[in-house]
């Protein structure tokens, strides 16, 4: 979620990082590479006044970042502006604590997976994976983290985080309602097309089917995410609500959604390294 200035938030897009093709990204980044990325993040944010960062372990309440900002309003008092998904959970905690590995060092094949059990039938792969691009694809048994992004601007749902900004307010408050799903080969599981539906309620655009049966959301002050921020701080303030439990979603329905939606989302994005430095985390109350 690369941004240069508040004014340029209007043209914000999810990170575009030069990456090798999928066939060459199977090699895992070393622990040394990840440690170097973490060290660079610490160095590049030291004494800069950067605010609290995301993603984080939602089960760990410790954080000593000194930047405080007012929580965004509840989602009912904001407008849904974007929905997108990441392959594997960016956050850790709840029912998604199984580390996927270091990945390729660019945000792919890393993050956290559903830590529960699936049947062989639920994990039966499709002949062709869904929501694929050159660097990633989603198959039965995979975990995804879905971000329902809300803005205080008077906006309509659309592509990228640029949809979250509208004149005259170029620095809207932002909120992300986050839900982790495990993708299963079962048409009786939740329908992702339904999960992504939205309607106008009380003159505000609302996602109407965000799960309500996945535990009490953990709310905290953080930032935008994505692997473009592995070595630098995100300057944007986001109020997060992350549900701790995982919901099963049908892979066929997810594939259908990726084939066409108003958000122009056709693939799963990479994940940012989990932020573990207490200096870059807000306390969770």
GIZISUL-V983046 format. One record per residue. N is the residue number from 0. RES is the residue in three letters. SS is DSSP state (helix for helix, strand for strand, loop for the rest). PHI is phi in radians with two decimals (999 if undefined). Layout:
n->N res->RES ss->SS phi->PHI
n->N res->RES ss->SS phi->PHI
This chain:
n->0 res->UNK ss->loop phi->999
n->1 res->UNK ss->strand phi->-1.47
n->2 res->UNK ss->loop phi->-2.41
n->3 res->UNK ss->loop phi->-1.83
n->4 res->UNK ss->loop phi->-2.72
n->5 res->UNK ss->loop phi->-1.05
n->6 res->UNK ss->helix phi->-1.07
n->7 res->UNK ss->helix phi->-1.41
n->8 res->UNK ss->helix phi->-1.01
n->9 res->UNK ss->helix phi->-1.12
n->10 res->UNK ss->helix phi->-1.96
n->11 res->UNK ss->loop phi->-1.10
n->12 res->UNK ss->strand phi->-2.33
n->13 res->UNK ss->loop phi->-1.10
n->14 res->UNK ss->loop phi->-1.07
n->15 res->UNK ss->loop phi->-1.95
n->16 res->UNK ss->loop phi->-2.10
n->17 res->UNK ss->loop phi->-1.17
n->18 res->UNK ss->loop phi->-2.30
n->19 res->UNK ss->loop phi->-1.21
n->20 res->UNK ss->loop phi->-1.12
n->21 res->UNK ss->helix phi->-0.93
n->22 res->UNK ss->helix phi->-1.09
n->23 res->UNK ss->helix phi->-1.86
n->24 res->UNK ss->loop phi->-1.82
n->25 res->UNK ss->loop phi->-1.32
n->26 res->UNK ss->loop phi->-1.26
n->27 res->UNK ss->loop phi->-1.35
n->28 res->UNK ss->loop phi->-1.15
n->29 res->UNK ss->loop phi->-1.34
n->30 res->UNK ss->helix phi->-1.02
n->31 res->UNK ss->helix phi->-1.10
n->32 res->UNK ss->helix phi->-1.09
n->33 res->UNK ss->helix phi->-1.14
n->34 res->UNK ss->helix phi->-1.08
n->35 res->UNK ss->helix phi->-1.15
n->36 res->UNK ss->helix phi->-1.13
n->37 res->UNK ss->helix phi->-1.13
n->38 res->UNK ss->helix phi->-1.13
n->39 res->UNK ss->helix phi->-1.12
n->40 res->UNK ss->helix phi->-1.08
n->41 res->UNK ss->helix phi->-1.09
n->42 res->UNK ss->helix phi->-1.16
n->43 res->UNK ss->helix phi->-1.30
n->44 res->UNK ss->helix phi->-1.92
n->45 res->UNK ss->loop phi->-1.10
n->46 res->UNK ss->loop phi->1.01
n->47 res->UNK ss->loop phi->-1.74
n->48 res->UNK ss->loop phi->1.41
n->49 res->UNK ss->loop phi->-1.10
n->50 res->UNK ss->loop phi->-1.44
n->51 res->UNK ss->loop phi->-1.09
n->52 res->UNK ss->loop phi->-1.98
n->53 res->UNK ss->loop phi->-2.38
n->54 res->UNK ss->loop phi->-1.49
n->55 res->UNK ss->loop phi->-2.60
n->56 res->UNK ss->strand phi->-1.42
n->57 res->UNK ss->loop phi->-1.30
n->58 res->UNK ss->loop phi->-1.52
n->59 res->UNK ss->loop phi->-1.84
n->60 res->UNK ss->loop phi->-1.52
n->61 res->UNK ss->loop phi->-1.31
n->62 res->UNK ss->loop phi->-2.94
n->63 res->UNK ss->loop phi->-2.20
n->64 res->UNK ss->loop phi->-1.11
n->65 res->UNK ss->loop phi->-1.56
n->66 res->UNK ss->loop phi->-1.37
n->67 res->UNK ss->loop phi->-2.07
n->68 res->UNK ss->loop phi->-2.40
n->69 res->UNK ss->loop phi->-1.17
n->70 res->UNK ss->loop phi->-1.04
n->71 res->UNK ss->loop phi->-1.16
n->72 res->UNK ss->loop phi->-1.04
n->73 res->UNK ss->loop phi->-1.09
n->74 res->UNK ss->helix phi->-1.04
n->75 res->UNK ss->helix phi->-1.10
n->76 res->UNK ss->helix phi->-1.85
n->77 res->UNK ss->loop phi->-2.30
n->78 res->UNK ss->strand phi->-1.93
n->79 res->UNK ss->strand phi->-1.11
n->80 res->UNK ss->strand phi->-2.11
n->81 res->UNK ss->strand phi->-2.77
n->82 res->UNK ss->strand phi->-2.28
n->83 res->UNK ss->strand phi->-2.56
n->84 res->UNK ss->strand phi->-2.37
n->85 res->UNK ss->strand phi->-2.07
n->86 res->UNK ss->strand phi->-1.38
n->87 res->UNK ss->strand phi->1.32
n->88 res->UNK ss->strand phi->-1.31
n->89 res->UNK ss->loop phi->-1.32
n->90 res->UNK ss->loop phi->-1.39
n->91 res->UNK ss->strand phi->-2.16
n->92 res->UNK ss->strand phi->2.36
n->93 res->UNK ss->loop phi->0.92
n->94 res->UNK ss->loop phi->-1.69
n->95 res->UNK ss->strand phi->-2.30
n->96 res->UNK ss->loop phi->-2.15
n->97 res->UNK ss->strand phi->-1.47
n->98 res->UNK ss->strand phi->-1.21
n->99 res->UNK ss->loop phi->-1.42
n->100 res->UNK ss->loop phi->1.86
n->101 res->UNK ss->loop phi->-1.23
n->102 res->UNK ss->loop phi->1.21
n->103 res->UNK ss->loop phi->-1.58
n->104 res->UNK ss->loop phi->1.55
n->105 res->UNK ss->loop phi->-2.06
n->106 res->UNK ss->loop phi->1.79
n->107 res->UNK ss->loop phi->-1.83
n->108 res->UNK ss->loop phi->1.13
n->109 res->UNK ss->loop phi->-2.24
n->110 res->UNK ss->loop phi->1.72
n->111 res->UNK ss->strand phi->-2.22
n->112 res->UNK ss->strand phi->-1.98
n->113 res->UNK ss->loop phi->-0.94
n->114 res->UNK ss->loop phi->-1.69
n->115 res->UNK ss->loop phi->-1.60
n->116 res->UNK ss->loop phi->-1.88
n->117 res->UNK ss->loop phi->-2.15
n->118 res->UNK ss->loop phi->-1.36
n->119 res->UNK ss->loop phi->-1.06
n->120 res->UNK ss->loop phi->-1.13
n->121 res->UNK ss->loop phi->-1.12
n->122 res->UNK ss->loop phi->-1.65
n->123 res->UNK ss->loop phi->-1.07
n->124 res->UNK ss->loop phi->-1.25
n->125 res->UNK ss->loop phi->-1.32
n->126 res->UNK ss->loop phi->-1.08
n->127 res->UNK ss->loop phi->-2.39
n->128 res->UNK ss->loop phi->-1.12
n->129 res->UNK ss->strand phi->-1.98
n->130 res->UNK ss->loop phi->0.87
n->131 res->UNK ss->loop phi->-1.79
n->132 res->UNK ss->loop phi->-2.39
n->133 res->UNK ss->loop phi->-1.18
n->134 res->UNK ss->loop phi->-2.03
n->135 res->UNK ss->loop phi->-2.77
n->136 res->UNK ss->loop phi->-2.74
n->137 res->UNK ss->strand phi->-1.95
n->138 res->UNK ss->loop phi->-2.22
n->139 res->UNK ss->loop phi->-0.93
n->140 res->UNK ss->loop phi->1.64
n->141 res->UNK ss->loop phi->-1.35
n->142 res->UNK ss->strand phi->-1.86
n->143 res->UNK ss->strand phi->-2.30
n->144 res->UNK ss->strand phi->-1.98
n->145 res->UNK ss->strand phi->-1.81
n->146 res->UNK ss->strand phi->-1.94
n->147 res->UNK ss->strand phi->-1.67
n->148 res->UNK ss->strand phi->-1.71
n->149 res->UNK ss->strand phi->-2.08
n->150 res->UNK ss->strand phi->-2.37
n->151 res->UNK ss->loop phi->-1.46
n->152 res->UNK ss->loop phi->-1.27
n->153 res->UNK ss->loop phi->-1.46
n->154 res->UNK ss->loop phi->-2.25
n->155 res->UNK ss->loop phi->-2.03
n->156 res->UNK ss->loop phi->-1.03
n->157 res->UNK ss->loop phi->-2.91
n->158 res->UNK ss->loop phi->-1.35
n->159 res->UNK ss->loop phi->1.05
n->160 res->UNK ss->helix phi->-1.27
n->161 res->UNK ss->helix phi->-1.06
n->162 res->UNK ss->helix phi->-1.20
n->163 res->UNK ss->helix phi->-1.59
n->164 res->UNK ss->loop phi->-2.20
n->165 res->UNK ss->strand phi->-2.62
n->166 res->UNK ss->loop phi->-1.02
n->167 res->UNK ss->loop phi->-1.63
n->168 res->UNK ss->strand phi->-1.72
n->169 res->UNK ss->loop phi->-1.73
n->170 res->UNK ss->loop phi->-2.26
n->171 res->UNK ss->loop phi->-1.17
n->172 res->UNK ss->loop phi->-1.29
n->173 res->UNK ss->strand phi->-2.15
n->174 res->UNK ss->strand phi->-2.39
n->175 res->UNK ss->strand phi->-2.11
n->176 res->UNK ss->strand phi->-1.61
n->177 res->UNK ss->strand phi->-1.92
n->178 res->UNK ss->strand phi->-2.36
n->179 res->UNK ss->strand phi->-1.65
n->180 res->UNK ss->strand phi->-2.10
n->181 res->UNK ss->strand phi->-1.94
n->182 res->UNK ss->strand phi->-1.56
n->183 res->UNK ss->strand phi->-2.22
n->184 res->UNK ss->loop phi->-1.50
n->185 res->UNK ss->loop phi->-2.70
n->186 res->UNK ss->loop phi->-1.22
n->187 res->UNK ss->loop phi->-1.52
n->188 res->UNK ss->loop phi->-1.26
n->189 res->UNK ss->strand phi->-0.97
n->190 res->UNK ss->loop phi->-1.62
n->191 res->UNK ss->helix phi->-1.16
n->192 res->UNK ss->helix phi->-1.02
n->193 res->UNK ss->helix phi->-1.17
n->194 res->UNK ss->helix phi->-1.06
n->195 res->UNK ss->loop phi->-1.79
n->196 res->UNK ss->loop phi->-1.22
n->197 res->UNK ss->strand phi->-2.48
n->198 res->UNK ss->strand phi->-2.54
n->199 res->UNK ss->strand phi->-1.57
n->200 res->UNK ss->strand phi->-2.21
n->201 res->UNK ss->loop phi->0.90
n->202 res->UNK ss->loop phi->1.15
n->203 res->UNK ss->strand phi->-2.30
n->204 res->UNK ss->strand phi->-1.38
n->205 res->UNK ss->strand phi->-2.25
n->206 res->UNK ss->strand phi->-1.31
n->207 res->UNK ss->loop phi->-1.64
n->208 res->UNK ss->loop phi->-2.21
n->209 res->UNK ss->loop phi->-1.04
n->210 res->UNK ss->loop phi->-0.96
n->211 res->UNK ss->loop phi->-1.96
n->212 res->UNK ss->loop phi->-2.02
n->213 res->UNK ss->loop phi->-2.08
n->214 res->UNK ss->loop phi->1.61
n->215 res->UNK ss->loop phi->-1.26
n->216 res->UNK ss->loop phi->-1.07
n->217 res->UNK ss->strand phi->-1.57
n->218 res->UNK ss->strand phi->-1.74
n->219 res->UNK ss->strand phi->-2.71
n->220 res->UNK ss->strand phi->-1.57
n->221 res->UNK ss->strand phi->-2.60
n->222 res->UNK ss->loop phi->-2.51
n->223 res->UNK ss->loop phi->-1.23
n->224 res->UNK ss->loop phi->-2.18
n->225 res->UNK ss->loop phi->1.76
n->226 res->UNK ss->helix phi->-1.19
n->227 res->UNK ss->helix phi->-1.16
n->228 res->UNK ss->helix phi->-1.82
n->229 res->UNK ss->loop phi->-1.12
n->230 res->UNK ss->loop phi->-2.11
n->231 res->UNK ss->loop phi->-2.54
n->232 res->UNK ss->loop phi->-1.42
n->233 res->UNK ss->loop phi->-1.39
n->234 res->UNK ss->loop phi->-1.50
n->235 res->UNK ss->loop phi->-1.83
n->236 res->UNK ss->loop phi->-1.70
n->237 res->UNK ss->strand phi->-2.32
n->238 res->UNK ss->strand phi->-1.58
n->239 res->UNK ss->strand phi->-1.85
n->240 res->UNK ss->strand phi->-2.26
n->241 res->UNK ss->strand phi->-1.98
n->242 res->UNK ss->loop phi->-1.37
n->243 res->UNK ss->loop phi->-1.42
n->244 res->UNK ss->loop phi->-1.82
n->245 res->UNK ss->loop phi->-1.74
n->246 res->UNK ss->strand phi->-2.01
n->247 res->UNK ss->strand phi->-1.42
n->248 res->UNK ss->strand phi->-2.28
n->249 res->UNK ss->strand phi->-1.28
n->250 res->UNK ss->helix phi->-1.15
n->251 res->UNK ss->helix phi->-1.10
n->252 res->UNK ss->helix phi->-1.22
n->253 res->UNK ss->helix phi->-1.12
n->254 res->UNK ss->helix phi->-1.06
n->255 res->UNK ss->helix phi->-1.08
n->256 res->UNK ss->helix phi->-1.10
n->257 res->UNK ss->helix phi->-1.17
n->258 res->UNK ss->loop phi->-1.32
n->259 res->UNK ss->loop phi->3.11
n->260 res->UNK ss->loop phi->-2.72
n->261 res->UNK ss->loop phi->-1.13
n->262 res->UNK ss->loop phi->-1.50
n->263 res->UNK ss->loop phi->0.99
n->264 res->UNK ss->loop phi->-1.66
n->265 res->UNK ss->loop phi->-2.19
n->266 res->UNK ss->loop phi->-2.66
n->267 res->UNK ss->loop phi->-1.58
n->268 res->UNK ss->strand phi->-1.45
n->269 res->UNK ss->loop phi->-1.32
n->270 res->UNK ss->loop phi->-2.09
n->271 res->UNK ss->loop phi->-1.41
n->272 res->UNK ss->loop phi->-0.96
n->273 res->UNK ss->loop phi->-1.02
n->274 res->UNK ss->loop phi->-1.45
n->275 res->UNK ss->loop phi->-2.08
n->276 res->UNK ss->loop phi->-1.25
n->277 res->UNK ss->helix phi->-0.97
n->278 res->UNK ss->helix phi->-1.14
n->279 res->UNK ss->helix phi->-1.92
n->280 res->UNK ss->loop phi->-2.14
n->281 res->UNK ss->loop phi->-1.46
n->282 res->UNK ss->loop phi->-1.23
n->283 res->UNK ss->loop phi->-1.70
n->284 res->UNK ss->loop phi->-1.55
